[in-house]
Amino acid sequence: MTPTLSLNGTAHIGATRIFGPLSMMAPAGAWTCLLGPSGVGKSTILRLFAGLDEGITFDGDYGASDGGPLMPRVAMMAQDDLLLPWLDVMGNVTLGARMRGERPDHTRARDILARVGLADHAAKPPSALSGGQRQRAALARTLMEDRPIVLLDEPFSALDAQTRARMQRLAGEVLRERTVLHITHDAAEAARLGDQILLMSRDRIDAIAPPEGTSPRAPDAEETLRFEAQLMRRLMADA
Amino acid sequence: MRTIGRSLALIAFFLLLWEGLVIVAGLPRFILPPPSLVAQTLWFSRSLIAEHALITGAEVLIGLVLGAALGFFFAILLATSRTARAILRPALVFSQTVPVFALAPILTLWLGYGLWSKVAMALLIIFFPVTSAFYDALMRTPEGWIGLARVMGANRGRILWHVRIPAALPGFASGLRLATVYAPIGAIIGEWVGASRGLGYLMLLANGRAKIDLMFAALIVLAILTLLLHAAVDRFGRWLSQGRI
């Protein structure tokens, strides 16, 4: 079962209010893009859902709609690929199993590597990969975890334009059907990928109707570009 | 190859300068023997020197292995337990305020004139740099890696074993490299204070009998021993750090 994520309340780190009171929802099986200026607390929301909540005081409630625990159902991918440099690509992709003391399923890992186009790179160390390949390895590691909830923290923002476009399409395809919460600064990215687009400020989160068509949309489609422009204007007005 | 050539040229130049200085200044051989005499002594006393070098080498090597192992476990203990940190860190720093030199007579008294008092000296010198370098590295694990491991469902033990320790091995290696240069100092001091074998003992003996050439010969062997050990540890360290830096 793919759960819906919801959050309702106020977050503090120490005595500083980070955001809220506000409420948000990431519907089950949909791709939700969360946009907003730096420092508004987007990453704090992600950390809460990921269970990395040290130092965050949260008044209110957040969690999965079915009331089940979040931690064992969440996978995370960040701007930093977080590949361990002493393991080869295969070792990194199967890291989760080793972290839980389980036997890594190498056959499945090879299938996933083939799916993200890294079939020939399984035995290479991360240092031998390009930036785009490293993010694909991180995506393969995320897929290997096979979790219904996927949290993305600007995973494509350090890539060049072409690589980013390819990664967006790949991620949009392979993560379909999961509940995705994707933090991004990029209006174009939100226009391509979002089934739901949320605009966050310190005190509120507004939902914006996404462009037509299913994600991942073509980056050069008229509708996508028009939506991107409209979103950009909205972001500028808020700033 | 070019660097080796350059080093050899430098050494040759230095030796010539030394030989020339002895001849020009007319220094007696019990003050400063010429390098040619040192070389002769090195050759003719080779079995004597080798016998003592073997002892010192064993002391340093055992001290290094034990000190490195102890430092490894101590650093992990400090990095994983807040209580251990609170109790042991001040004690560790305090232990460094006592010069190891001052402990040599006591260690000789406790452990005898044999191998083990020197091993203990070397160990005491090695222990701190290894512990401190490895501990620092263990405390600097990138947050992102730990967060990723936790989201994957790892407990503290697995995070330590699969992330923190492998990530900190270059720190351990650099502590070990530093320790290797210091270790012979401990062994030699131990031998000066009380021993019947070893290069330090041989040097003291030669000095007392005004055999300065033998002293220099022993000193050269000690330096070579340390260099070889350092080269070996350096290789080991690079192997440990493979792909991590």
Interface residues (C-beta under 8 A of the other chain):
Chain A: A50 G51 L52 M71 P72 V74 A75 M76 A78 D80 L82 L84 P85 W86 L95 G96 R98 M99 R100 G101 P125 S127 E145
Chain B: P142 G144 W145 G147 L148 A149 R150 V151 M152 G153 A154 R158 I159 H162 V163 P166 A167 Q242 G243 R244
